[in-house]
Each structure stands twice: as C-alpha cells, then as structure tokens.
Amino acid sequence: MSPANAPQPRSTVLDGRYDLRPVPLARGGMGEVWEGHDTRLDREVAVKFIRFPDGERDEEMVRRFVRESRITARLRHPGVPAVYDAGSYEGRPYLVMERVHGISIADLVAEQERLEPGWAAAVAAQVCSVLAAAHGASLVHRDLKPTNLMLEPEGTVKVLDFGLAVALEGSDGSRITRSGETPGTAAYMSPEQLLTGVSTPRSDLYALGCALYEMLTGVRAFTGSTPFAVMAKQVGEAPPQLATLRPDAPEGLRRVVEALLAKAPEERPGGAEEAYRALLPHASALGPIPGVLHPPALPSPVRMQAAVLDRVFADRPGGPGAAADTDTGTADAGATAAADAAPDPVAADPPASAAGGSEPPADGRGRPGTTLPAAPTAASSSGTAPAPSSAPSSATGGMARPDIGAARSRAAALATDSRYRQAADVLQAAVETATAAFGSADSDVVELRMDWANVLFEGGDFRGAAPVYASVATDLTRRHGEDDPLVFRCRLQHATCRALLGETDAALETLRRLLADEERVYGAEDQRPLELRRQIGLLELGAGRRDRAGHTLHTLADDLRRIHGPDHPALAQVLALLQGPLAETDGG
C-alpha cells in the first residue's frame, strides 16, 4: 500500500470541540503538549496534559493542577500565553492555551551558539516583566529555563508552563519547608530549592541568572556527569567567570548575572522589578535575527503599540526609561533594605482596620497565588467556643449569627472547588459586616477571620494572608493571652507566609520567638517545638546559613535520638539532611 493510500491516524477530539493533531508537539517529564484546533471558535490552540509520575491518577495532584490552572488563568500579561479552557480526558486533566509561535531560547542558543549581549539582556528583561506580574500575584514559576522561554517573530518573549511544575509538588499540611525533591531542572534550580524544596520569587531570579549566563556564553553555568553533580555545584561552587568566556559583554551586565546567581537569596536583586531596571540599559543594539524575527520592513502592530506605551510617563522619574546603577547591577537597594527591616506584625500591635487588627490586602480579595501547604480550616483549628447567639443592632446592616455560618459554608464549598478568589470575596464581606456587628475578638468572628486567612493562604495569596493571621493573633492575645494554641497557630502561619514571600530573616525571627514560647508552654520534648526546630534548620539551610543550619539540625538530631531512640522517623528526616545537603556543603 502506498503512503498516499495508507490509513491516517485518527485524531482525538476533546469535549466535542478541540481537535488534536495525531502526534504531540512535545513531551517532557511533566506532561505533553498537543497542537489542536478549536472547532467552535475556529482558532488554533495548544493543549497541555499533565503526566502522573507513577502513571496512576493522583487526586491531590489533580486538585493542585485545577487550583494552579485557575490562578494562572488570572495572570494577564502579554508575555504569558492566555488560558482558554480546562478539562479532563480519560482521567488526565488538561489546559487549553494560546498557541505560541516562535523559537525557544534553548533552540536559539543552539543555532546561534550564543546571543549578542543586547539580545540576551532584552530577553531577560522581558522575562523580568513577566515575573514582576507573577510575583506580584504570589505566583512563583519554579521551573524557569531556556526551553520554557519562547522568542516570537515580533521580538516578544513568552514564558511558558506557569503552574505545571507546582502541580507535581506535594504539600505537607502547614509546614514551611520539606526535604523531598522539588520539580525542576537541576541546571537552573536555586540552592534553596535543591536543599529545602522551598521556592520563592528570588528562586526564579536565580533560574533567570542561569538562563542569562547560558544566553551569553552558549554553555550552562553548571554542568556535571550526573544531576547530583550539577546540584552539588549549584549549591557550593561559582560558575566559570563571564569575563573569561564573554569578554565583550558589558561589565554592568556581567555584574547583573553575578547578582542573580548569588547563592544566598538575600544577596540577589530584591525583586523582578529591580532586576528589570538593571538589565534594561543593556538591552540595546537589537539587530535582526534572520530566520527568527520578521524583517524590519514588515509592519509590526506589537512594536507600534509598545512605542506608544514607552512614552507614557517617560518624562517622570521611575518611568519607562528609568535605569538602575549599571555599575553595581542593582537598583533600589535602600528600599529593599527598608522593607527587610520592617517590624514583624506579630511582634507589635498592627494598625486597626474594620476587620480587626492589621489592614486587609490592598484589593480586599484572594488574589492569584502560588502553591504551598494548605492551612486547615478554621473550624478544625480554632478551638474557640462559639459565643452565645445574639441579634445585632440595626446599625450593623442586619447580620445575625446564622449569616456567619452561611457565609462560611458558602466559602467552604467554593474553596473545595478551588474557587479561592470567590471564597475570599465572600469571607471578606462577611468579616467586615460581622466585625461591625459583634467585634473583632468575638469567637464566631475569629473563626470567620481564620477562614478568610486560610482561604487566602490555600489560594496562594501569602501577601494577603499574612496580615490577617497577624491581626487574629493580636486580638486573641488580648482576649485569651499569648499562650493560646490558636495564637501559636496564627504566628506559625504568619511566619510561613513571610518565608514563602522570600522574607527569610523576618520568618526566622518570628519562628525563633515562637519556638521559645512553645518550649515554655509545651516543654522542649514535645513534638510541636521539635518539628519547629526542623523547619528553622531548613530555612537557615535554604538561606545559605550552613553553619547555623548544621548546628540547629545536629542538636535536633541528638535530642530526637535521646527522646525517641535511633529508629524514629523524625530522626531519619533530620539525618537525611545532615548526610545529604549539609554533608555536601559543610565548610562552604
């Protein structure tokens, strides 16, 4: 039979609408990408399926995938492919997304051997603009690398695969850190990801530094014969000097790369906006790339719009043309230091608000976020007894106690369906009305506020959840004293939020104070302070404080062996760290 007469593979149609090509565009460890056609709207799409690591459906992974899909869909930026739809086919969840045309930065570097410094800076600066939007929404990419960066014919860069890496990452209750493996590619993973499994916005900046180094040199910053060898170099070694491999790269650009690749997170740029301002002056001499970009003579509607936007506020400080100190490769260091030195809301009384305690999030709702361990619901964690039912005065807007329960039930149903933003809206409105009716420290109102904080947390809005936890802790301390179990719970959750926002110093300070209080109340041999010591050690390790982490974890191991014997699972966890990451980095 001739090829022309051979039977053609049958295509797959999803949801009666998305007609997939017979073979996938790409396959990877995390999933598959298929080219498809939306028969309803007559447009091309890309369909991404998640891949279960063991081949068996994992309900927890599906739940995380749905949550992150919704969060990613709300992330609106020209550098992020639009999410059109989501569904499930034969038990495998999928996303329907904008089809991106262009070339991956990995393929571009392979073709060109290395990029001109101006183009490398331009690509990295565009990625920073995407990260600024994502990090502002508490969304961390976790797997940024050249294969996830696409250069389109217009010269624009798209950042792919937001939300997919996190769908493969497990959680463990309310713990800040864990010692299991984190999804990602070893050549682009930050030391804190490799050592502790924690990803923060500055972890993405480290990955960007690895990608920028590769764009400039044509080789990876860290290589080795095995993934483990690469991980060891990421944690303990500096890459070959850029000045040697790429002497024509501007010194200021080399300094930016060095800052991005700092081992300690706090030594990297303070945020994506700061890195953008440091990179922007070097994004110059952007000549044609034949076969990749459209010819200069071809009209470009995208660049037409960008040229106009570049003039908005251009004559004002901080406008589009504002640049960093190119000698140091950093910007706004004073502002970053001031933010790091800000007082801990749990250590001092936060400003009062209508919801009681500290101010609510700026937009008053659960904004898009990143993954982290889900906090328990207030109903299971508060321990406060409901106050006797009472009718509010007419000045309170008519809220009665049954209305509080109804709001909590409605929000719980929305959260169960991963509709965290709607759940947060419902709870915020109820908190404001109930606080006016019954007071912020009323037991029913406290449970409502805890629900609000937990929904924000579970939805990934750590920036919004932190002040709510802090305000609840403050009000409960006034009413029940500082040793109330829910006060401890709120302080732990507040520290978790700070840690996941990259505010390691503030998180460690809060955790150490909490440890002292838990040891005083529960005793030093109680499981709660022992677990807290492990988390403190992991945070110290992720922050590059190896000597301090080694001391914390060695003394913890000694205490666990004395209290529980040599075969206790908690001891095995600590010994795995001491015999793994810390053994490799001792003395570094």
C-alpha positions as CSV (number, residue, x, y, z in Angstrom):
1,M,0.0,0.0,0.0
2,S,1.4,3.4,-0.9
3,P,1.9,6.1,1.7
4,A,-0.8,8.1,0.0
5,N,-3.3,5.3,0.5
6,A,-2.2,4.4,4.0
7,P,-4.8,4.8,6.7
8,Q,-4.3,8.1,8.6
9,P,-4.1,8.2,12.4
10,R,-7.4,9.1,13.9
11,S,-7.4,12.5,15.7
12,T,-8.7,13.0,19.2
13,V,-11.5,15.5,19.9
14,L,-11.8,16.8,23.4
15,D,-15.1,18.0,24.8
16,G,-16.5,17.8,21.3
17,R,-14.6,20.9,20.5
18,Y,-10.8,20.6,20.5
19,D,-9.5,18.5,17.6
20,L,-5.9,17.4,18.3
21,R,-3.2,16.5,15.8
22,P,-2.3,12.8,15.7
23,V,1.1,13.3,17.5
24,P,2.1,15.7,20.3
25,L,4.3,18.8,19.7
26,A,6.4,18.0,22.7
27,R,6.8,15.6,25.6
28,G,8.5,16.1,28.9
29,G,8.7,14.8,32.4
30,M,5.8,16.9,33.5
31,G,3.4,16.4,30.6
32,E,2.7,16.6,26.9
33,V,1.8,19.5,24.6
34,W,-0.5,18.9,21.6
35,E,-1.4,21.2,18.8
36,G,-5.1,21.4,18.3
37,H,-7.9,23.3,16.6
38,D,-10.9,24.9,18.4
39,T,-13.7,23.9,16.1
40,R,-16.2,26.2,17.9
41,L,-14.2,29.4,17.6
42,D,-12.1,28.3,14.5
43,R,-8.7,29.0,16.0
44,E,-5.5,27.1,16.8
45,V,-4.7,26.1,20.3
46,A,-2.2,24.3,22.4
47,V,-3.4,21.6,24.8
48,K,-1.2,20.6,27.7
49,F,-1.8,17.4,29.6
50,I,-0.3,16.7,33.0
51,R,1.6,13.5,33.4
52,F,1.2,11.4,36.6
53,P,4.7,10.4,37.8
54,D,3.6,6.8,38.5
55,G,1.1,6.5,35.7
56,E,-1.8,6.4,38.2
57,R,-4.3,9.2,38.7
58,D,-3.3,11.2,41.8
59,E,-6.3,13.1,43.2
60,E,-4.2,15.5,45.2
61,M,-2.1,16.4,42.1
62,V,-5.4,17.0,40.1
63,R,-6.6,19.3,42.9
64,R,-3.4,21.3,42.7
65,F,-3.5,21.4,38.9
66,V,-7.0,22.8,38.9
67,R,-6.1,25.4,41.5
68,E,-3.0,26.5,39.7
69,S,-4.8,26.5,36.3
70,R,-7.3,29.0,37.7
71,I,-4.6,31.1,39.2
72,T,-2.6,31.1,36.0
73,A,-5.7,32.0,34.0
74,R,-6.0,35.2,36.0
75,L,-2.3,36.1,35.3
76,R,-2.7,38.6,32.5
77,H,0.5,39.7,30.8
78,P,1.5,39.8,27.1
79,G,4.4,37.5,28.0
80,V,2.2,34.8,29.4
81,P,0.1,32.5,27.0
82,A,-3.6,33.0,27.6
83,V,-5.5,30.1,29.2
84,Y,-8.7,29.5,27.3
85,D,-10.2,26.4,28.9
86,A,-9.6,23.4,31.1
87,G,-10.9,19.9,31.3
88,S,-10.2,16.2,31.8
89,Y,-9.8,13.4,29.2
90,E,-9.6,9.8,30.2
91,G,-8.8,10.8,33.7
92,R,-6.0,13.2,32.7
93,P,-6.5,16.9,33.3
94,Y,-5.6,19.3,30.6
95,L,-5.3,23.1,29.8
96,V,-6.3,24.7,26.5
97,M,-4.0,27.6,25.9
98,E,-2.9,30.1,23.3
99,R,-0.7,28.6,20.6
100,V,2.6,30.3,20.7
101,H,4.7,30.6,17.5
102,G,8.4,31.2,17.6
103,I,11.6,29.5,18.7
104,S,12.6,28.5,22.2
105,I,15.6,30.3,23.7
106,A,17.3,26.9,24.1
107,D,17.0,26.2,20.3
108,L,18.0,29.8,19.5
109,V,21.2,29.5,21.6
110,A,21.9,26.1,19.9
111,E,21.5,27.7,16.5
112,Q,23.4,30.9,17.2
113,E,26.0,29.4,19.6
114,R,25.4,32.4,21.8
115,L,23.4,35.6,21.7
116,E,24.6,39.2,21.4
117,P,24.7,40.8,24.8
118,G,21.9,43.3,23.8
119,W,19.6,40.5,22.9
120,A,20.4,38.4,25.9
121,A,19.6,41.4,28.1
122,A,16.4,42.1,26.2
123,V,15.1,38.6,26.6
124,A,16.0,38.6,30.3
125,A,14.4,42.0,30.8
126,Q,11.1,40.8,29.2
127,V,11.1,37.7,31.4
128,C,11.5,40.1,34.4
129,S,8.4,42.0,33.3
130,V,6.5,38.7,33.4
131,L,8.0,37.7,36.8
132,A,7.0,41.1,38.2
133,A,3.4,40.4,37.3
134,A,3.5,36.8,38.6
135,H,5.4,37.5,41.8
136,G,3.0,40.4,42.5
137,A,0.3,37.8,42.4
138,S,2.2,35.5,44.7
139,L,2.9,33.1,41.8
140,V,6.3,31.5,41.5
141,H,7.3,29.7,38.3
142,R,9.7,27.1,39.9
143,D,11.0,25.7,36.6
144,L,12.2,28.7,34.6
145,K,14.7,27.6,31.9
146,P,15.6,28.3,28.2
147,T,13.2,25.7,26.9
148,N,10.3,27.5,28.7
149,L,11.1,30.8,27.0
150,M,9.9,31.5,23.5
151,L,11.0,34.3,21.2
152,E,8.2,35.2,18.8
153,P,8.8,36.7,15.4
154,E,7.8,40.1,16.7
155,G,10.6,40.0,19.2
156,T,8.4,39.4,22.2
157,V,9.2,36.7,24.7
158,K,6.6,34.3,26.2
159,V,7.2,32.5,29.4
160,L,5.6,29.0,29.3
161,D,4.5,26.4,31.8
162,F,3.4,28.6,34.8
163,G,1.5,26.3,37.2
164,L,2.7,23.0,35.8
165,A,5.7,22.5,38.0
166,V,3.7,23.2,41.1
167,A,1.1,20.6,40.2
168,L,3.7,18.0,40.7
169,E,4.8,19.4,44.1
170,G,3.3,17.8,47.2
171,S,2.4,19.6,50.4
172,D,2.6,18.6,54.0
173,G,0.0,20.5,56.0
174,S,1.1,23.8,57.3
175,R,4.8,23.2,57.3
176,I,7.0,25.8,55.8
177,T,9.5,23.5,54.2
178,R,10.0,19.9,53.3
179,S,13.0,17.8,52.4
180,G,11.7,15.9,49.4
181,E,12.6,16.6,45.9
182,T,11.2,19.6,44.1
183,P,10.2,19.6,40.4
184,G,12.6,21.5,38.3
185,T,15.7,21.1,36.2
186,A,18.9,20.8,38.2
187,A,20.9,23.1,35.9
188,Y,18.5,26.0,36.7
189,M,17.5,25.3,40.3
190,S,18.5,27.6,43.1
191,P,20.4,26.3,46.1
192,E,17.4,26.8,48.4
193,Q,15.2,24.7,46.0
194,L,17.8,21.9,46.0
195,L,18.4,22.0,49.7
196,T,15.0,22.5,51.2
197,G,12.4,22.3,48.4
198,V,11.4,25.9,49.1
199,S,10.8,28.2,46.1
200,T,10.4,32.0,46.4
201,P,10.4,34.9,43.9
202,R,14.2,35.1,44.3
203,S,14.4,31.4,43.3
204,D,13.0,32.4,39.9
205,L,15.6,35.2,39.7
206,Y,18.4,32.7,40.2
207,A,17.0,30.5,37.4
208,L,16.9,33.6,35.2
209,G,20.5,34.2,36.0
210,C,21.4,30.6,34.9
211,A,19.4,31.2,31.6
212,L,21.1,34.6,31.0
213,Y,24.5,33.1,31.6
214,E,23.7,30.4,29.0
215,M,22.4,33.0,26.5
216,L,25.7,35.0,26.8
217,T,28.1,32.0,26.8
218,G,26.4,29.3,24.9
219,V,27.1,26.9,27.8
220,R,25.3,26.1,31.0
221,A,26.5,27.8,34.2
222,F,26.8,24.4,35.9
223,T,27.4,21.1,34.3
224,G,28.3,17.6,35.6
225,S,28.2,14.0,34.7
226,T,25.1,13.4,36.8
227,P,22.2,15.5,38.1
228,F,23.6,15.1,41.6
229,A,27.0,16.5,40.4
230,V,25.2,19.5,39.0
231,M,23.2,20.0,42.2
232,A,26.4,20.0,44.2
233,K,27.9,22.7,42.0
234,Q,24.7,24.8,42.2
235,V,25.0,24.7,46.0
236,G,28.7,25.1,46.5
237,E,30.5,26.5,43.5
238,A,30.6,29.6,41.4
239,P,30.3,29.3,37.6
240,P,33.2,30.0,35.3
241,Q,33.9,33.7,35.0
242,L,31.8,35.5,32.4
243,A,34.7,37.9,31.8
244,T,36.7,35.0,30.5
245,L,34.0,33.4,28.4
246,R,32.4,36.5,27.1
247,P,34.9,39.5,27.5
248,D,32.8,41.6,25.1
249,A,29.8,41.6,27.4
250,P,29.5,44.9,29.3
251,E,30.8,44.9,32.8
252,G,27.5,46.1,34.1
253,L,25.7,43.2,32.5
254,R,28.2,40.7,33.9
255,R,27.5,42.2,37.4
256,V,23.8,41.7,36.9
257,V,24.4,38.0,36.1
258,E,26.6,37.6,39.2
259,A,24.0,39.2,41.4
260,L,21.3,36.9,40.0
261,L,23.5,33.9,40.7
262,A,24.2,34.7,44.3
263,K,23.9,31.6,46.5
264,A,22.2,33.4,49.3
265,P,18.7,34.6,48.3
266,E,19.1,37.9,50.1
267,E,22.2,38.7,48.1
268,R,20.2,38.6,44.8
269,P,18.2,41.6,43.5
270,G,15.3,42.4,45.7
271,G,12.7,41.6,43.1
272,A,12.0,41.2,39.4
273,E,11.4,45.0,39.0
274,E,14.9,45.7,40.4
275,A,16.5,43.1,38.0
276,Y,14.5,44.6,35.1
277,R,15.9,48.1,35.8
278,A,19.4,46.7,36.0
279,L,19.0,44.8,32.7
280,L,17.2,47.5,30.7
281,P,20.2,49.8,29.9
282,H,21.9,46.8,28.3
283,A,19.0,45.9,26.0
284,S,20.5,47.8,23.1
285,A,21.8,47.2,19.5
286,L,18.9,44.7,18.9
287,G,19.6,43.9,15.3
288,P,17.8,41.5,13.1
289,I,18.0,37.7,13.7
290,P,17.5,36.2,10.2
291,G,15.0,33.4,10.1
292,V,13.8,34.1,13.6
293,L,12.4,37.6,13.6
294,H,10.2,39.2,10.9
295,P,12.1,41.5,8.6
296,P,12.4,45.1,9.9
297,A,10.5,46.4,6.9
298,L,7.4,44.4,7.8
299,P,4.9,46.4,9.8
300,S,4.7,45.3,13.5
301,P,1.5,46.2,15.3
302,V,3.0,44.9,18.5
303,R,6.0,47.3,18.3
304,M,3.7,50.1,17.2
305,Q,1.8,49.8,20.5
306,A,5.0,49.3,22.5
307,A,6.5,52.5,21.1
308,V,3.5,54.5,22.3
309,L,3.4,52.9,25.7
310,D,7.1,53.7,26.1
311,R,6.2,57.4,26.1
312,V,3.7,57.1,28.9
313,F,5.3,58.8,32.0
314,A,8.6,58.8,30.1
315,D,9.5,62.3,31.4
316,R,8.9,61.4,35.0
317,P,11.3,59.7,37.5
318,G,10.6,55.9,37.5
319,G,9.0,56.0,34.1
320,P,9.8,53.5,31.3
321,G,13.3,54.9,30.8
322,A,14.3,54.8,34.5
323,A,17.5,52.8,34.8
324,A,19.5,51.1,37.5
325,D,23.0,51.7,38.7
326,T,24.7,49.8,35.9
327,D,28.0,49.7,37.8
328,T,26.5,47.5,40.5
329,G,23.8,45.9,38.6
330,T,21.2,46.6,41.3
331,A,18.6,49.2,42.0
332,D,16.5,50.5,44.9
333,A,18.8,48.7,47.4
334,G,17.7,51.2,50.1
335,A,14.0,50.5,49.5
336,T,14.8,46.7,49.7
337,A,16.7,47.1,52.9
338,A,13.9,49.2,54.4
339,A,11.4,46.5,53.5
340,D,13.5,43.8,55.1
341,A,13.9,45.8,58.2
342,A,10.2,46.4,58.6
343,P,8.8,45.3,62.0
344,D,7.1,42.0,62.3
345,P,3.3,42.5,62.6
346,V,3.0,39.7,65.2
347,A,5.7,41.3,67.4
348,A,3.9,44.6,67.6
349,D,0.3,45.6,67.5
350,P,-0.7,46.1,63.9
351,P,-2.9,49.0,62.8
352,A,-6.5,48.6,63.4
353,S,-8.9,48.0,60.5
354,A,-12.6,47.2,60.0
355,A,-11.7,43.5,60.1
356,G,-9.8,43.9,63.3
357,G,-6.0,44.1,63.6
358,S,-3.9,44.8,60.6
359,E,-5.0,46.2,57.3
360,P,-6.5,43.7,54.8
361,P,-5.0,43.1,51.4
362,A,-4.9,46.1,49.1
363,D,-7.6,44.7,46.8
364,G,-9.5,43.1,49.6
365,R,-9.7,39.7,47.9
366,G,-7.8,36.5,47.5
367,R,-5.5,37.3,44.6
368,P,-3.8,34.8,42.3
369,G,-1.1,32.9,44.1
370,T,1.5,30.1,44.2
371,T,1.4,26.7,45.9
372,L,2.2,26.0,49.4
373,P,0.9,23.7,52.1
374,A,-2.8,24.3,52.7
375,A,-3.7,25.5,56.1
376,P,-6.5,23.7,58.0
377,T,-9.9,25.3,58.0
378,A,-10.8,27.5,61.0
379,A,-13.5,25.1,62.1
380,S,-10.8,22.4,62.7
381,S,-8.1,24.6,64.1
382,S,-9.5,27.5,66.2
383,G,-10.5,25.7,69.4
384,T,-12.6,28.7,70.4
385,A,-16.1,28.1,71.8
386,P,-18.9,29.9,69.9
387,A,-20.3,32.8,71.7
388,P,-24.0,32.8,72.6
389,S,-26.3,33.8,69.8
390,S,-27.2,37.4,69.8
391,A,-29.1,39.7,67.5
392,P,-27.1,42.6,66.1
393,S,-28.3,46.2,66.3
394,S,-29.9,47.8,63.3
395,A,-26.8,49.8,62.7
396,T,-24.8,46.7,61.8
397,G,-26.5,46.0,58.5
398,G,-28.7,43.2,59.8
399,M,-26.1,40.4,60.2
400,A,-27.1,37.7,62.6
401,R,-25.0,34.7,63.7
402,P,-26.7,32.3,61.3
403,D,-25.4,34.6,58.5
404,I,-21.9,33.9,59.6
405,G,-22.4,30.2,59.4
406,A,-24.0,30.6,55.9
407,A,-21.0,32.6,54.7
408,R,-18.6,30.1,56.0
409,S,-20.5,27.2,54.3
410,R,-20.7,29.0,51.0
411,A,-17.0,29.9,51.1
412,A,-16.0,26.3,52.0
413,A,-18.0,25.0,49.0
414,L,-16.2,27.4,46.8
415,A,-12.8,26.5,48.2
416,T,-13.5,22.8,47.8
417,D,-14.0,23.6,44.1
418,S,-10.7,25.5,44.1
419,R,-12.5,28.8,43.6
420,Y,-10.4,30.6,46.2
421,R,-10.8,34.1,44.9
422,Q,-14.6,33.9,45.1
423,A,-14.4,32.3,48.5
424,A,-12.1,35.1,49.7
425,D,-14.6,37.7,48.5
426,V,-17.4,36.0,50.3
427,L,-15.4,35.8,53.6
428,Q,-14.0,39.3,53.4
429,A,-17.5,40.8,53.0
430,A,-18.8,38.7,55.9
431,V,-15.8,39.6,58.1
432,E,-16.3,43.3,57.6
433,T,-20.0,43.1,58.4
434,A,-19.6,40.6,61.3
435,T,-16.8,42.7,62.9
436,A,-19.0,45.7,62.9
437,A,-21.8,43.7,64.5
438,F,-20.1,41.6,67.1
439,G,-16.5,42.9,67.4
440,S,-13.2,41.5,66.0
441,A,-12.5,39.3,69.0
442,D,-15.9,37.6,69.1
443,S,-15.3,33.8,68.8
444,D,-17.6,33.4,65.7
445,V,-15.9,36.4,64.1
446,V,-12.4,35.0,64.9
447,E,-13.4,31.7,63.2
448,L,-14.6,33.7,60.2
449,R,-11.4,35.6,60.0
450,M,-9.4,32.4,60.3
451,D,-11.4,31.0,57.4
452,W,-10.5,34.1,55.4
453,A,-6.8,33.9,56.1
454,N,-6.8,30.1,55.3
455,V,-8.6,30.6,52.0
456,L,-6.1,33.4,51.1
457,F,-3.3,31.0,52.1
458,E,-4.6,28.0,50.3
459,G,-5.2,30.1,47.2
460,G,-1.5,31.2,47.3
461,D,-2.1,34.8,48.3
462,F,0.5,34.8,51.1
463,R,0.9,38.6,50.9
464,G,-2.8,38.9,51.7
465,A,-3.0,36.1,54.3
466,A,0.0,37.3,56.4
467,P,-1.6,40.5,57.9
468,V,-4.9,38.6,58.6
469,Y,-3.1,35.9,60.6
470,A,-1.2,38.7,62.4
471,S,-4.3,40.6,63.3
472,V,-6.1,37.5,64.6
473,A,-3.1,36.7,66.7
474,T,-3.1,40.2,68.2
475,D,-6.8,40.1,69.0
476,L,-6.6,36.6,70.5
477,T,-3.6,37.6,72.6
478,R,-5.6,40.5,74.1
479,R,-8.5,38.2,74.9
480,H,-7.0,34.8,75.8
481,G,-3.3,35.6,76.4
482,E,-0.2,34.9,74.4
483,D,-0.2,31.1,75.2
484,D,-3.5,30.4,73.5
485,P,-3.0,27.5,70.9
486,L,-4.7,29.4,68.2
487,V,-2.3,32.3,68.8
488,F,0.6,29.9,68.2
489,R,-1.1,28.6,65.1
490,C,-1.6,32.1,63.7
491,R,2.1,33.0,64.4
492,L,3.2,29.9,62.6
493,Q,1.1,30.6,59.6
494,H,2.2,34.2,59.5
495,A,5.9,33.1,59.5
496,T,5.1,30.6,56.7
497,C,3.7,33.4,54.6
498,R,6.8,35.5,55.2
499,A,9.1,32.6,54.3
500,L,7.3,31.9,51.1
501,L,7.4,35.6,50.1
502,G,11.2,35.3,50.4
503,E,11.3,37.3,53.7
504,T,13.6,34.7,55.4
505,D,15.0,37.0,58.1
506,A,11.6,38.1,59.3
507,A,10.3,34.5,59.1
508,L,13.2,33.1,61.2
509,E,12.8,35.9,63.8
510,T,9.2,35.0,64.2
511,L,9.8,31.3,64.3
512,R,12.6,31.6,67.0
513,R,10.3,33.6,69.2
514,L,7.5,31.1,68.7
515,L,9.9,28.2,69.5
516,A,10.8,29.8,72.8
517,D,7.1,30.2,73.7
518,E,6.2,26.7,72.6
519,E,9.1,25.2,74.7
520,R,7.9,27.2,77.7
521,V,4.3,26.1,77.3
522,Y,4.6,22.5,75.9
523,G,8.1,21.5,77.1
524,A,11.2,21.1,74.9
525,E,10.5,17.4,74.2
526,D,7.0,18.0,72.8
527,Q,6.6,17.1,69.1
528,R,5.5,20.7,68.2
529,P,8.7,22.6,69.2
530,L,10.8,19.7,67.9
531,E,9.2,20.0,64.4
532,L,9.6,23.7,64.6
533,R,13.3,23.3,65.1
534,R,13.5,21.2,62.0
535,Q,11.7,23.9,60.0
536,I,14.0,26.6,61.3
537,G,17.0,24.5,60.3
538,L,15.7,24.0,56.8
539,L,15.0,27.7,56.4
540,E,18.5,28.5,57.6
541,L,19.9,26.0,55.1
542,G,17.8,27.5,52.3
543,A,19.1,30.9,53.2
544,G,22.7,29.8,52.8
545,R,23.5,29.8,56.5
546,R,25.0,26.4,56.5
547,D,26.9,26.7,59.8
548,R,23.8,27.8,61.7
549,A,21.7,25.2,60.0
550,G,24.2,22.5,60.8
551,H,24.2,23.5,64.5
552,T,20.4,23.6,64.6
553,L,19.9,20.2,62.9
554,H,22.8,18.4,64.7
555,T,21.4,19.4,68.1
556,L,17.9,18.4,67.0
557,A,19.2,15.0,65.9
558,D,20.9,14.5,69.2
559,D,17.7,15.4,71.1
560,L,15.5,13.2,68.8
561,R,17.8,10.2,69.4
562,R,17.7,10.8,73.1
563,I,13.9,11.2,73.3
564,H,12.7,8.7,70.7
565,G,15.6,6.3,70.1
566,P,17.5,5.7,66.9
567,D,14.6,4.4,64.7
568,H,12.2,7.3,64.9
569,P,11.0,8.7,61.5
570,A,11.6,12.3,62.6
571,L,15.3,11.4,63.3
572,A,15.6,9.8,59.9
573,Q,14.3,13.0,58.3
574,V,17.0,15.1,60.0
575,L,19.8,12.6,59.4
576,A,18.9,12.7,55.7
577,L,19.6,16.4,55.7
578,L,22.8,16.1,57.7
579,Q,24.1,13.2,55.5
580,G,22.9,14.9,52.2
581,P,22.8,18.6,51.6
582,L,24.8,19.6,54.7
583,A,27.4,16.8,54.2
584,E,28.0,18.2,50.7
585,T,28.2,21.8,51.8
586,D,30.0,21.5,55.2
587,G,32.6,24.2,55.5
588,G,31.2,26.0,52.4
